Amino acid sequence: MELALEVQVDHNTTCCLQVSSSELELITGFVDDATLKVRGRIEEGEKKCLTAQSETSASLRVTLAGGTAGSTVGSFEMIPTLTYFSTEKSDPRLPYVLMPISRNRHFFGRAEVFQVLEKALLPQADDHRDSDGSHLKTYALCGPGGMDKPEILNNFWPIDSSDSVLITSLDPLAKTYIYSRGGEMALPPFNDADRSKFLLAMTGRTDEHDEVETGDAISPYRRPKLNVRYDHTVASVWALETLKKGAPLLEVLSLLDADGTPEYVLEEAKSSHELPGYPRHSSDYHEARAELLQSSLIARERNTKKIIIHRLIQDAARAKMSDGRFNQVFSFTMHLVSSAWQYEQFGFGNELSPLNDSAPTVLTAPNLPALQLLLDAAWFKIMRGDNYLETSPILDMAQSIGEALQSDQTTGAQHPNLDVELRTLLRLFHHHRGVIGLHTNRPEQSLTHFKTFTKMLQDVAGADKTEGGNDQSLGVAWNELGNAYLQNHHYDQAEELSGSTKISINMPLINLAFCYWLQGRLDESGNLFQEALTDREKEYGVDDKTSLITGKLLLGFGHVRAAQGTFEESFLLHQRCLLQYKATIGNNHHRTGDACVALSNHYVRLVQYEAALTLLDQAIKIYGDLDHFLPERARAHYKRSKVMRLLLRADEADLDLRKAMDFYTKYCPQSSLRQSGDYTEEHFDYTVTFWSR
């Protein structure tokens, strides 16, 4: 419920209304009506009785004499919704001591790297780095030194800061970390010219034209010869060839994560393949592990039950293997990891399962377990909204492995059902490619791959949609193909397919409701959303955290209620959507950005422009500079330009509008829209995938 009331008062006398005045009678009548509605809903036994949250949303907007909307933004549960867009953090361990580090006077070169860092981290002329911290600049530099595990940043990330952060790590995965979205680089080696200059500088020679042999240049720095003869290398000191029961275990560890491999992968996982000498029982494993521990070749974390191994030892162990032995160990390791891997069950994805810590680091050999692991890893990243540009290479590698398996005639003897398994995995490849097309605004890609995926399933099942509509796999196929048709604005085909598998607590019914909404069939859409929401609340509880599906439902339901003019209910639904997204997929997922945009519309309507601006800035930060979010970026900047004009900040409004036009034109190069006056909000909404509008 809302009531707009104009009162000639100032900030200090807002509540000082005269008894029996018309203004006070309007307010008391408004409160009485709200109370009656609450009592009526409770008596009817509805679940949606007003909570403390919804009571605050029945706010009274007072337009002051000066034409402002007040000095604070206090209504509609602002604090939990807007002020925290980061993962949960543990309390820091204090005190921290900063040890002063003197400048390295021998530092040499790297001018190109510094130029890249300056461009990425230093303020630029066109930056919008507001005090709310929504434009924090980050960059990841991977090379010697730095953090071992970038996930420790979760505990100390500066949420409310507009500064710049340089992430240095020796872990190459830091480049894919969520906080390094501003840019990344693997530190390159010196080129030949820099190598020569560095060597001259370190040997005290300044004449670049002084032709000196490398051996002569470094001879003064060689250790003096001792009388004691020492004919060992680092590898020979480890004496890997003297290992007995620990040698096969060390070979397997050389292919896994050096920073920690769970022991249940090595000890408990059962593989149908054999590796001569590898411990098959717990007692044998404990003996092999003890030999490696006594030789200081590995370390063991007792709390996490993980095995740690130095990368140099891994290199030495791999170097000692022949090509035949390496292939044998690699194949066994893939089967070992695959037997311990918690594969996602193919379906509508109701629950989010954690990624197994046993993810291997090497997946290039053309064998079936590697293909399975790659496809499952790709699906994991897709479900959690990781950088889709980094997910595509995983699928490319999976495709190349599948093609290698198809062309390898000798593998068929080892896997009698290889052809069937390959067809199953190839179907998954097309499915995952189609999903990426849906999430990256590539309608042609999504439609092409989902048509192929559906056709392959039909060939196997021998069923059409009416006969196989209740099958989970076929249900997914029809649903996803319907999504692709919706993305391509083919609503009739989408409606037919989305309604073919009515598993109401899952996606199909929700997507059908979206389809009705896009066609303007609001009553039908609202009824379907209500039915799906009731079913999900009965199955999982109110605002469940099992997956993002409930958030998607709440977003669409809120759109329908807004179109029907029930803005208060729409606001509450969109607010629940944002909180649900944050609890399930996090604060940096693009769907969370979509919810921010939807909720910003309500704050504009309520004349709370700063709150709307906070939400739009968060959405813009989430979308980043990724081209596959061009439609979302264009829409967010267009809405931001409108808010800036309402705040009388014309220059910033013009800048946002130019960005919106540029992004729109880049995504739709054939568009005839060229002037700012040609653009409307409908143009920007039309390019955005239906579940993100």
TIDO-567933 format. One record per residue (C-alpha): residue number from 0; residue in one letter; x, y, z. Coordinates in steps of 0.5 Angstrom, whole numbers. Example, Ala and Ser with C-alpha at 12.3 -4.5 7.8 and 13.67 -1.06 7.14 Angstrom:
# TIDO-567933
[0,"A",[25,-9,16]]
[1,"S",[27,-2,14]]
//
This chain:
# TIDO-567933
[0,"M",[0,0,0]]
[1,"E",[2,7,-2]]
[2,"L",[0,14,-1]]
[3,"A",[3,20,-3]]
[4,"L",[1,26,1]]
[5,"E",[4,34,0]]
[6,"V",[5,37,7]]
[7,"Q",[8,44,8]]
[8,"V",[13,42,13]]
[9,"D",[20,42,14]]
[10,"H",[25,36,16]]
[11,"N",[24,38,24]]
[12,"T",[16,39,24]]
[13,"T",[14,33,19]]
[14,"C",[11,29,25]]
[15,"C",[8,36,28]]
[16,"L",[1,35,25]]
[17,"Q",[-5,39,28]]
[18,"V",[-11,34,31]]
[19,"S",[-17,34,27]]
[20,"S",[-13,36,21]]
[21,"S",[-15,33,14]]
[22,"E",[-8,31,13]]
[23,"L",[-8,27,20]]
[24,"E",[-15,24,18]]
[25,"L",[-12,22,11]]
[26,"I",[-6,18,15]]
[27,"T",[-10,15,20]]
[28,"G",[-15,13,15]]
[29,"F",[-9,10,11]]
[30,"V",[-6,6,18]]
[31,"D",[-13,4,19]]
[32,"D",[-14,1,12]]
[33,"A",[-8,-3,13]]
[34,"T",[-9,-6,20]]
[35,"L",[-16,-8,17]]
[36,"K",[-13,-12,11]]
[37,"V",[-7,-15,16]]
[38,"R",[-13,-18,20]]
[39,"G",[-17,-20,14]]
[40,"R",[-11,-24,11]]
[41,"I",[-9,-27,18]]
[42,"E",[-16,-29,19]]
[43,"E",[-16,-32,12]]
[44,"G",[-10,-36,14]]
[45,"E",[-6,-34,8]]
[46,"K",[1,-35,8]]
[47,"K",[3,-28,6]]
[48,"C",[1,-24,12]]
[49,"L",[5,-18,12]]
[50,"T",[11,-19,16]]
[51,"A",[15,-14,19]]
[52,"Q",[19,-13,13]]
[53,"S",[12,-12,9]]
[54,"E",[10,-7,14]]
[55,"T",[16,-2,13]]
[56,"S",[14,-2,6]]
[57,"A",[7,1,7]]
[58,"S",[11,7,7]]
[59,"L",[9,15,7]]
[60,"R",[12,19,2]]
[61,"V",[12,26,4]]
[62,"T",[14,31,-1]]
[63,"L",[17,37,2]]
[64,"A",[16,44,0]]
[65,"G",[23,45,-3]]
[66,"G",[21,39,-8]]
[67,"T",[26,34,-5]]
[68,"A",[24,27,-2]]
[69,"G",[27,28,5]]
[70,"S",[34,28,7]]
[71,"T",[35,20,8]]
[72,"V",[33,14,5]]
[73,"G",[30,9,10]]
[74,"S",[24,5,8]]
[75,"F",[24,-2,4]]
[76,"E",[29,-5,8]]
[77,"M",[35,-2,5]]
[78,"I",[40,-4,10]]
[79,"P",[40,-12,8]]
[80,"T",[38,-11,1]]
[81,"L",[43,-6,-1]]
[82,"T",[49,-5,3]]
[83,"Y",[53,-12,3]]
[84,"F",[54,-15,-4]]
[85,"S",[60,-19,-2]]
[86,"T",[61,-26,0]]
[87,"E",[61,-28,8]]
[88,"K",[68,-26,11]]
[89,"S",[71,-29,18]]
[90,"D",[73,-24,23]]
[91,"P",[81,-22,22]]
[92,"R",[86,-24,26]]
[93,"L",[89,-18,30]]
[94,"P",[93,-15,31]]
[95,"Y",[97,-15,24]]
[96,"V",[104,-12,23]]
[97,"L",[106,-9,17]]
[98,"M",[114,-11,16]]
[99,"P",[117,-5,12]]
[100,"I",[120,-7,6]]
[101,"S",[126,-3,3]]
[102,"R",[126,-2,-4]]
[103,"N",[130,-7,-9]]
[104,"R",[135,-3,-12]]
[105,"H",[137,-9,-17]]
[106,"F",[130,-9,-20]]
[107,"F",[131,-9,-27]]
[108,"G",[126,-8,-33]]
[109,"R",[119,-10,-34]]
[110,"A",[117,-3,-37]]
[111,"E",[111,-6,-41]]
[112,"V",[108,-10,-35]]
[113,"F",[108,-3,-31]]
[114,"Q",[105,0,-37]]
[115,"V",[99,-5,-37]]
[116,"L",[99,-4,-29]]
[117,"E",[98,3,-29]]
[118,"K",[93,3,-34]]
[119,"A",[89,-2,-31]]
[120,"L",[90,0,-23]]
[121,"L",[91,8,-24]]
[122,"P",[85,13,-24]]
[123,"Q",[83,15,-31]]
[124,"A",[79,21,-34]]
[125,"D",[73,17,-36]]
[126,"D",[73,13,-29]]
[127,"H",[66,13,-24]]
[128,"R",[70,11,-18]]
[129,"D",[65,13,-13]]
[130,"S",[65,13,-5]]
[131,"D",[61,7,-5]]
[132,"G",[66,2,-7]]
[133,"S",[62,0,-13]]
[134,"H",[68,1,-18]]
[135,"L",[74,-2,-15]]
[136,"K",[80,-4,-19]]
[137,"T",[83,-10,-19]]
[138,"Y",[89,-14,-23]]
[139,"A",[92,-21,-22]]
[140,"L",[99,-22,-24]]
[141,"C",[101,-29,-24]]
[142,"G",[109,-31,-23]]
[143,"P",[114,-33,-18]]
[144,"G",[112,-30,-11]]
[145,"G",[105,-28,-8]]
[146,"M",[100,-32,-5]]
[147,"D",[99,-39,-6]]
[148,"K",[92,-40,-5]]
[149,"P",[88,-34,-8]]
[150,"E",[81,-36,-4]]
[151,"I",[84,-33,2]]
[152,"L",[82,-26,-1]]
[153,"N",[75,-28,2]]
[154,"N",[77,-26,9]]
[155,"F",[80,-19,7]]
[156,"W",[77,-16,1]]
[157,"P",[75,-9,1]]
[158,"I",[68,-9,0]]
[159,"D",[67,-1,1]]
[160,"S",[73,1,-3]]
[161,"S",[74,5,-9]]
[162,"D",[81,4,-9]]
[163,"S",[86,-1,-13]]
[164,"V",[88,-8,-12]]
[165,"L",[94,-12,-15]]
[166,"I",[93,-19,-14]]
[167,"T",[100,-23,-14]]
[168,"S",[100,-30,-14]]
[169,"L",[104,-36,-16]]
[170,"D",[98,-40,-17]]
[171,"P",[95,-39,-25]]
[172,"L",[88,-40,-22]]
[173,"A",[88,-33,-19]]
[174,"K",[87,-31,-26]]
[175,"T",[80,-34,-26]]
[176,"Y",[79,-32,-19]]
[177,"I",[72,-27,-19]]
[178,"Y",[76,-22,-16]]
[179,"S",[81,-21,-22]]
[180,"R",[76,-19,-27]]
[181,"G",[79,-13,-28]]
[182,"G",[85,-16,-32]]
[183,"E",[90,-21,-31]]
[184,"M",[97,-23,-34]]
[185,"A",[102,-29,-33]]
[186,"L",[109,-26,-32]]
[187,"P",[113,-27,-38]]
[188,"P",[120,-28,-38]]
[189,"F",[125,-23,-41]]
[190,"N",[127,-23,-48]]
[191,"D",[134,-24,-51]]
[192,"A",[135,-16,-50]]
[193,"D",[133,-16,-43]]
[194,"R",[137,-22,-41]]
[195,"S",[143,-19,-44]]
[196,"K",[142,-12,-40]]
[197,"F",[140,-16,-34]]
[198,"L",[147,-20,-34]]
[199,"L",[151,-14,-35]]
[200,"A",[148,-10,-30]]
[201,"M",[149,-16,-25]]
[202,"T",[156,-17,-27]]
[203,"G",[158,-10,-26]]
[204,"R",[159,-9,-33]]
[205,"T",[156,-3,-36]]
[206,"D",[158,-3,-43]]
[207,"E",[153,-6,-48]]
[208,"H",[158,-7,-53]]
[209,"D",[163,-11,-49]]
[210,"E",[163,-17,-52]]
[211,"V",[164,-22,-47]]
[212,"E",[162,-30,-47]]
[213,"T",[156,-32,-42]]
[214,"G",[161,-37,-38]]
[215,"D",[166,-31,-37]]
[216,"A",[161,-26,-35]]
[217,"I",[159,-31,-29]]
[218,"S",[165,-34,-28]]
[219,"P",[167,-29,-22]]
[220,"Y",[160,-31,-18]]
[221,"R",[161,-39,-19]]
[222,"R",[163,-42,-12]]
[223,"P",[170,-44,-11]]
[224,"K",[172,-51,-12]]
[225,"L",[172,-55,-6]]
[226,"N",[176,-61,-4]]
[227,"V",[170,-65,-3]]
[228,"R",[167,-68,-9]]
[229,"Y",[160,-68,-10]]
[230,"D",[157,-71,-16]]
[231,"H",[149,-71,-14]]
[232,"T",[144,-67,-17]]
[233,"V",[138,-64,-13]]
[234,"A",[134,-70,-17]]
[235,"S",[139,-75,-15]]
[236,"V",[139,-73,-8]]
[237,"W",[132,-75,-7]]
[238,"A",[134,-82,-10]]
[239,"L",[127,-83,-13]]
[240,"E",[130,-90,-16]]
[241,"T",[131,-93,-9]]
[242,"L",[123,-92,-7]]
[243,"K",[120,-99,-6]]
[244,"K",[112,-98,-5]]
[245,"G",[112,-91,-5]]
[246,"A",[114,-90,-12]]
[247,"P",[107,-91,-16]]
[248,"L",[104,-87,-11]]
[249,"L",[109,-81,-12]]
[250,"E",[108,-82,-20]]
[251,"V",[100,-81,-19]]
[252,"L",[101,-75,-14]]
[253,"S",[106,-72,-20]]
[254,"L",[100,-71,-24]]
[255,"L",[95,-68,-19]]
[256,"D",[94,-62,-15]]
[257,"A",[101,-60,-11]]
[258,"D",[98,-56,-6]]
[259,"G",[93,-61,-3]]
[260,"T",[90,-68,-6]]
[261,"P",[85,-71,-2]]
[262,"E",[87,-78,1]]
[263,"Y",[80,-81,0]]
[264,"V",[82,-80,-8]]
[265,"L",[88,-84,-7]]
[266,"E",[86,-89,-2]]
[267,"E",[79,-90,-2]]
[268,"A",[77,-89,-9]]
[269,"K",[76,-96,-13]]
[270,"S",[78,-96,-20]]
[271,"S",[77,-102,-25]]
[272,"H",[84,-100,-28]]
[273,"E",[90,-103,-25]]
[274,"L",[97,-99,-24]]
[275,"P",[103,-104,-23]]
[276,"G",[105,-103,-16]]
[277,"Y",[100,-98,-14]]
[278,"P",[97,-100,-7]]
[279,"R",[90,-103,-7]]
[280,"H",[89,-103,0]]
[281,"S",[89,-98,6]]
[282,"S",[95,-102,9]]
[283,"D",[99,-102,3]]
[284,"Y",[97,-94,2]]
[285,"H",[99,-93,9]]
[286,"E",[106,-96,8]]
[287,"A",[107,-93,1]]
[288,"R",[105,-86,4]]
[289,"A",[110,-87,10]]
[290,"E",[116,-88,6]]
[291,"L",[114,-82,2]]
[292,"L",[114,-78,9]]
[293,"Q",[120,-81,12]]
[294,"S",[124,-79,5]]
[295,"S",[121,-72,6]]
[296,"L",[118,-72,-1]]
[297,"I",[111,-71,1]]
[298,"A",[107,-67,7]]
[299,"R",[101,-69,10]]
[300,"E",[96,-64,13]]
[301,"R",[92,-68,19]]
[302,"N",[86,-63,19]]
[303,"T",[84,-63,12]]
[304,"K",[87,-70,10]]
[305,"K",[91,-68,4]]
[306,"I",[97,-70,1]]
[307,"I",[102,-64,-1]]
[308,"I",[108,-65,-5]]
[309,"H",[113,-60,-8]]
[310,"R",[113,-58,-15]]
[311,"L",[120,-59,-16]]
[312,"I",[119,-66,-14]]
[313,"Q",[113,-67,-19]]
[314,"D",[117,-65,-24]]
[315,"A",[123,-70,-22]]
[316,"A",[118,-76,-22]]
[317,"R",[115,-74,-29]]
[318,"A",[122,-74,-32]]
[319,"K",[124,-81,-30]]
[320,"M",[118,-84,-33]]
[321,"S",[118,-86,-40]]
[322,"D",[113,-84,-45]]
[323,"G",[109,-91,-44]]
[324,"R",[109,-91,-37]]
[325,"F",[107,-84,-37]]
[326,"N",[101,-85,-41]]
[327,"Q",[100,-91,-36]]
[328,"V",[100,-87,-30]]
[329,"F",[96,-82,-33]]
[330,"S",[90,-86,-35]]
[331,"F",[90,-90,-28]]
[332,"T",[90,-83,-25]]
[333,"M",[84,-81,-29]]
[334,"H",[80,-87,-27]]
[335,"L",[82,-86,-20]]
[336,"V",[80,-79,-20]]
[337,"S",[73,-80,-24]]
[338,"S",[71,-86,-19]]
[339,"A",[72,-81,-13]]
[340,"W",[68,-75,-17]]
[341,"Q",[61,-73,-15]]
[342,"Y",[58,-72,-22]]
[343,"E",[52,-68,-23]]
[344,"Q",[46,-72,-24]]
[345,"F",[43,-69,-31]]
[346,"G",[36,-66,-30]]
[347,"F",[33,-59,-28]]
[348,"G",[39,-57,-23]]
[349,"N",[34,-56,-17]]
[350,"E",[40,-57,-12]]
[351,"L",[47,-54,-12]]
[352,"S",[52,-59,-10]]
[353,"P",[59,-57,-8]]
[354,"L",[65,-58,-13]]
[355,"N",[69,-64,-11]]
[356,"D",[76,-62,-8]]
[357,"S",[79,-68,-12]]
[358,"A",[79,-64,-19]]
[359,"P",[85,-66,-23]]
[360,"T",[90,-61,-26]]
[361,"V",[92,-64,-32]]
[362,"L",[86,-66,-37]]
[363,"T",[89,-67,-44]]
[364,"A",[90,-74,-46]]
[365,"P",[84,-77,-50]]
[366,"N",[81,-82,-45]]
[367,"L",[74,-83,-43]]
[368,"P",[75,-80,-36]]
[369,"A",[78,-74,-38]]
[370,"L",[72,-73,-43]]
[371,"Q",[67,-74,-37]]
[372,"L",[71,-70,-32]]
[373,"L",[71,-64,-37]]
[374,"L",[64,-64,-39]]
[375,"D",[62,-64,-31]]
[376,"A",[67,-58,-29]]
[377,"A",[64,-54,-35]]
[378,"W",[57,-55,-32]]
[379,"F",[60,-53,-25]]
[380,"K",[62,-47,-28]]
[381,"I",[56,-45,-32]]
[382,"M",[51,-47,-26]]
[383,"R",[55,-42,-22]]
[384,"G",[56,-36,-27]]
[385,"D",[63,-37,-27]]
[386,"N",[67,-33,-33]]
[387,"Y",[63,-36,-39]]
[388,"L",[69,-34,-44]]
[389,"E",[73,-39,-39]]
[390,"T",[68,-44,-40]]
[391,"S",[68,-45,-47]]
[392,"P",[76,-47,-48]]
[393,"I",[74,-53,-43]]
[394,"L",[68,-55,-48]]
[395,"D",[73,-54,-54]]
[396,"M",[78,-59,-50]]
[397,"A",[72,-64,-49]]
[398,"Q",[70,-64,-56]]
[399,"S",[77,-65,-58]]
[400,"I",[78,-71,-54]]
[401,"G",[71,-74,-56]]
[402,"E",[74,-73,-63]]
[403,"A",[80,-77,-62]]
[404,"L",[76,-82,-58]]
[405,"Q",[72,-83,-64]]
[406,"S",[78,-84,-69]]
[407,"D",[82,-88,-64]]
[408,"Q",[80,-95,-66]]
[409,"T",[84,-99,-61]]
[410,"T",[80,-96,-55]]
[411,"G",[74,-99,-57]]
[412,"A",[77,-106,-55]]
[413,"Q",[78,-103,-48]]
[414,"H",[71,-100,-48]]
[415,"P",[66,-104,-51]]
[416,"N",[60,-99,-50]]
[417,"L",[65,-93,-52]]
[418,"D",[60,-91,-58]]
[419,"V",[54,-91,-53]]
[420,"E",[58,-87,-48]]
[421,"L",[61,-82,-53]]
[422,"R",[54,-81,-56]]
[423,"T",[51,-79,-49]]
[424,"L",[57,-74,-48]]
[425,"L",[57,-71,-54]]
[426,"R",[49,-70,-53]]
[427,"L",[52,-66,-46]]
[428,"F",[57,-62,-50]]
[429,"H",[51,-59,-55]]
[430,"H",[47,-58,-48]]
[431,"H",[52,-54,-45]]
[432,"R",[54,-50,-51]]
[433,"G",[47,-48,-52]]
[434,"V",[46,-46,-44]]
[435,"I",[52,-42,-45]]
[436,"G",[49,-39,-51]]
[437,"L",[43,-37,-47]]
[438,"H",[47,-34,-42]]
[439,"T",[52,-30,-46]]
[440,"N",[46,-27,-51]]
[441,"R",[48,-31,-57]]
[442,"P",[41,-33,-59]]
[443,"E",[43,-37,-66]]
[444,"Q",[48,-41,-62]]
[445,"S",[43,-43,-57]]
[446,"L",[38,-45,-62]]
[447,"T",[43,-49,-66]]
[448,"H",[46,-53,-60]]
[449,"F",[39,-54,-57]]
[450,"K",[36,-57,-63]]
[451,"T",[42,-62,-64]]
[452,"F",[41,-64,-57]]
[453,"T",[34,-65,-57]]
[454,"K",[34,-69,-64]]
[455,"M",[40,-73,-61]]
[456,"L",[35,-75,-55]]
[457,"Q",[29,-77,-60]]
[458,"D",[34,-81,-64]]
[459,"V",[35,-85,-58]]
[460,"A",[29,-85,-54]]
[461,"G",[25,-86,-60]]
[462,"A",[19,-81,-57]]
[463,"D",[16,-75,-59]]
[464,"K",[15,-69,-54]]
[465,"T",[8,-72,-52]]
[466,"E",[10,-79,-51]]
[467,"G",[17,-77,-47]]
[468,"G",[15,-71,-44]]
[469,"N",[15,-74,-37]]
[470,"D",[22,-76,-38]]
[471,"Q",[27,-72,-34]]
[472,"S",[32,-72,-40]]
[473,"L",[27,-70,-45]]
[474,"G",[24,-65,-41]]
[475,"V",[30,-62,-40]]
[476,"A",[31,-62,-48]]
[477,"W",[24,-59,-49]]
[478,"N",[25,-54,-44]]
[479,"E",[31,-51,-46]]
[480,"L",[29,-51,-53]]
[481,"G",[23,-47,-51]]
[482,"N",[28,-42,-48]]
[483,"A",[32,-42,-54]]
[484,"Y",[26,-40,-58]]
[485,"L",[24,-35,-53]]
[486,"Q",[31,-32,-53]]
[487,"N",[30,-31,-61]]
[488,"H",[23,-28,-60]]
[489,"H",[19,-34,-63]]
[490,"Y",[14,-34,-57]]
[491,"D",[9,-39,-61]]
[492,"Q",[14,-45,-61]]
[493,"A",[17,-43,-54]]
[494,"E",[10,-44,-51]]
[495,"E",[8,-51,-54]]
[496,"L",[15,-53,-52]]
[497,"S",[15,-50,-45]]
[498,"G",[8,-53,-43]]
[499,"S",[10,-60,-46]]
[500,"T",[13,-62,-39]]
[501,"K",[10,-59,-33]]
[502,"I",[14,-61,-27]]
[503,"S",[12,-55,-23]]
[504,"I",[17,-54,-18]]
[505,"N",[22,-54,-24]]
[506,"M",[24,-50,-30]]
[507,"P",[18,-51,-35]]
[508,"L",[12,-48,-31]]
[509,"I",[16,-42,-30]]
[510,"N",[19,-41,-37]]
[511,"L",[12,-42,-39]]
[512,"A",[9,-36,-34]]
[513,"F",[15,-32,-37]]
[514,"C",[12,-34,-44]]
[515,"Y",[5,-31,-42]]
[516,"W",[8,-25,-39]]
[517,"L",[12,-23,-46]]
[518,"Q",[6,-24,-50]]
[519,"G",[2,-19,-45]]
[520,"R",[-2,-25,-42]]
[521,"L",[-2,-23,-35]]
[522,"D",[-7,-26,-31]]
[523,"E",[-5,-33,-34]]
[524,"S",[2,-31,-33]]
[525,"G",[1,-29,-26]]
[526,"N",[-3,-36,-24]]
[527,"L",[2,-40,-27]]
[528,"F",[8,-36,-23]]
[529,"Q",[3,-37,-16]]
[530,"E",[2,-44,-18]]
[531,"A",[10,-45,-19]]
[532,"L",[11,-41,-12]]
[533,"T",[6,-45,-8]]
[534,"D",[9,-52,-10]]
[535,"R",[16,-50,-9]]
[536,"E",[15,-47,-2]]
[537,"K",[11,-53,0]]
[538,"E",[17,-58,-3]]
[539,"Y",[23,-53,0]]
[540,"G",[20,-48,4]]
[541,"V",[19,-41,3]]
[542,"D",[25,-37,0]]
[543,"D",[29,-44,-1]]
[544,"K",[36,-44,-2]]
[545,"T",[37,-50,-6]]
[546,"S",[38,-47,-13]]
[547,"L",[37,-40,-16]]
[548,"I",[30,-43,-19]]
[549,"T",[26,-39,-14]]
[550,"G",[30,-33,-15]]
[551,"K",[28,-33,-22]]
[552,"L",[21,-35,-21]]
[553,"L",[20,-29,-16]]
[554,"L",[23,-24,-21]]
[555,"G",[18,-26,-27]]
[556,"F",[13,-26,-22]]
[557,"G",[15,-19,-19]]
[558,"H",[15,-17,-27]]
[559,"V",[8,-19,-28]]
[560,"R",[5,-16,-21]]
[561,"A",[8,-9,-24]]
[562,"A",[5,-10,-30]]
[563,"Q",[-2,-11,-27]]
[564,"G",[-1,-4,-23]]
[565,"T",[0,-8,-16]]
[566,"F",[7,-5,-14]]
[567,"E",[8,-6,-7]]
[568,"E",[7,-14,-8]]
[569,"S",[12,-13,-14]]
[570,"F",[17,-9,-10]]
[571,"L",[17,-15,-5]]
[572,"L",[18,-20,-10]]
[573,"H",[23,-17,-13]]
[574,"Q",[27,-16,-6]]
[575,"R",[26,-23,-4]]
[576,"C",[29,-25,-11]]
[577,"L",[35,-21,-10]]
[578,"L",[36,-23,-3]]
[579,"Q",[35,-31,-5]]
[580,"Y",[40,-30,-11]]
[581,"K",[45,-27,-6]]
[582,"A",[44,-33,-2]]
[583,"T",[45,-38,-7]]
[584,"I",[49,-36,-13]]
[585,"G",[53,-30,-9]]
[586,"N",[53,-22,-10]]
[587,"N",[57,-23,-17]]
[588,"H",[53,-27,-21]]
[589,"H",[50,-24,-27]]
[590,"R",[43,-26,-25]]
[591,"T",[44,-22,-18]]
[592,"G",[45,-16,-23]]
[593,"D",[39,-17,-26]]
[594,"A",[35,-17,-20]]
[595,"C",[39,-10,-18]]
[596,"V",[36,-7,-24]]
[597,"A",[29,-9,-23]]
[598,"L",[29,-7,-16]]
[599,"S",[32,0,-18]]
[600,"N",[26,1,-22]]
[601,"H",[22,1,-15]]
[602,"Y",[26,6,-12]]
[603,"V",[26,11,-18]]
[604,"R",[18,10,-17]]
[605,"L",[19,12,-10]]
[606,"V",[23,18,-11]]
[607,"Q",[29,15,-8]]
[608,"Y",[34,16,-13]]
[609,"E",[40,15,-9]]
[610,"A",[38,8,-7]]
[611,"A",[37,6,-15]]
[612,"L",[43,9,-16]]
[613,"T",[47,4,-11]]
[614,"L",[43,-2,-15]]
[615,"L",[45,0,-22]]
[616,"D",[52,1,-20]]
[617,"Q",[52,-6,-17]]
[618,"A",[49,-8,-23]]
[619,"I",[54,-5,-28]]
[620,"K",[60,-7,-23]]
[621,"I",[57,-15,-24]]
[622,"Y",[57,-14,-31]]
[623,"G",[64,-11,-32]]
[624,"D",[67,-10,-39]]
[625,"L",[65,-17,-42]]
[626,"D",[62,-17,-49]]
[627,"H",[57,-22,-48]]
[628,"F",[53,-18,-43]]
[629,"L",[53,-12,-48]]
[630,"P",[45,-12,-47]]
[631,"E",[45,-12,-40]]
[632,"R",[51,-6,-40]]
[633,"A",[47,-2,-45]]
[634,"R",[40,-3,-41]]
[635,"A",[44,-1,-34]]
[636,"H",[47,5,-37]]
[637,"Y",[41,8,-40]]
[638,"K",[37,7,-33]]
[639,"R",[43,10,-30]]
[640,"S",[43,16,-35]]
[641,"K",[35,17,-33]]
[642,"V",[37,17,-25]]
[643,"M",[42,22,-26]]
[644,"R",[38,27,-30]]
[645,"L",[33,26,-24]]
[646,"L",[39,28,-20]]
[647,"L",[40,34,-24]]
[648,"R",[47,31,-26]]
[649,"A",[47,33,-33]]
[650,"D",[54,31,-35]]
[651,"E",[54,24,-32]]
[652,"A",[47,23,-35]]
[653,"D",[50,25,-42]]
[654,"L",[56,20,-41]]
[655,"D",[52,14,-39]]
[656,"L",[47,15,-45]]
[657,"R",[53,15,-50]]
[658,"K",[55,9,-46]]
[659,"A",[49,6,-47]]
[660,"M",[48,8,-54]]
[661,"D",[55,5,-56]]
[662,"F",[54,-2,-52]]
[663,"Y",[47,-2,-56]]
[664,"T",[50,-1,-63]]
[665,"K",[56,-6,-62]]
[666,"Y",[51,-11,-60]]
[667,"C",[46,-9,-66]]
[668,"P",[51,-7,-71]]
[669,"Q",[45,-7,-76]]
[670,"S",[40,-2,-72]]
[671,"S",[38,4,-75]]
[672,"L",[38,8,-68]]
[673,"R",[43,13,-68]]
[674,"Q",[40,19,-65]]
[675,"S",[39,19,-57]]
[676,"G",[32,21,-58]]
[677,"D",[31,15,-62]]
[678,"Y",[32,10,-56]]
[679,"T",[27,8,-51]]
[680,"E",[27,3,-45]]
[681,"E",[23,-2,-50]]
[682,"H",[29,-2,-54]]
[683,"F",[34,-4,-49]]
[684,"D",[30,-9,-46]]
[685,"Y",[28,-13,-52]]
[686,"T",[36,-15,-53]]
[687,"V",[36,-18,-46]]
[688,"T",[35,-25,-45]]
[689,"F",[28,-26,-42]]
[690,"W",[30,-28,-35]]
[691,"S",[34,-22,-34]]
[692,"R",[29,-17,-36]]
//
